[in-house]
């Protein structure tokens, strides 16, 4: 009887371990990936501006809120606001 209980517990523990490992394989949602890229590009432009250089190229394309995830949407709006402030600063400092 004890042997069956141990076997059942080990089987369940093994199954949970496999299920946890399989759950870790879920891909990153596209919204998060594009927000991460936008944040990285924003950081690069800000670093360039702080170094006294004028970041070139077009303004950052910030992904629009999707409405699917409130956290991602909030982050997209915040990145958009910071990008607007950065572009205003760039225009003031780098006027040619």
N, C-alpha and C positions, 0 to 999 in steps of 0.2 A: 504494500500500500504506500509506504514512504517512497519507494522507488518511482512509482507512478506520479506522485505529487512532485518530486524533484524533476522528473522528465517533463511534466506539464509546465512547471515554472521555467525551466530552461528553454522549452519550445516557445513559450510566450515572450520571454526576454529576448530570444534570438529574433523572433518575428518583429518585435518592437524596434530592435536595433536596425533591422533591414528597412523597416518602414521609415525610420528617422533618417537613415542614409539616403533613401530614395527621395524623401521630401526635400533634402538639401540640394537636389539637382534641379530645382525649379529655376527657370531663367528669370533674369531681372526684367521687370516690365519696361517697355520702350519709353514710357514717360520719365521714369527715373533715370534711365540711361541718357536721354537727351537733356535732362536737367543737370546731370553731372557734367556733361560736356559743356553746357552753357556756363555753368559755374566755373569750370576750369578756364574757359576762354575769357570770362569776365575777370578772373583773377590775374590772368596774363596781361590783359589790357591795363588793369589797375597798376600792376607792377611796373609796366613800361611807363606809365604816366608819372608814377612816383619817382622813377629814375631820371626824370627830366626829359624823356623822349616823348614824341607824339605817336601814339599807336596808329598805325595805318590800317587801311582796309575798310570795308563796310562795317556799319554798326552790328552789334551782336544780334543774331536772330534768336529771340527767346521763345520757347515753345508756349503756345497758348494753353490756358487751363482746359483740361479735358472734361471736367465734371464728374469723373469716375472716382477720384480719390481726393478728399479735401486737403490732406497734407501735401500732396504733390501740387495741387492747384495753388495752395497758399505759398509754397516755395516758388512756383512759377511767377506769381504776382510780385513777390518780394524781389526776385532776380530782375524782373522787368523794371521795377522802380529803381533799383541800384544801377541798372544799366542806363536808365534815363539820366540819372545824376552824373554818372561817369561820362556820358556823351556831352552833357552840358559843360562839365569841367574841361573835357578835351577841346571843345569848341572855343571856350574862353582862353585857354592856355596856348592852343596851337593855331590861333587865327593867322592865316597867311594873307 
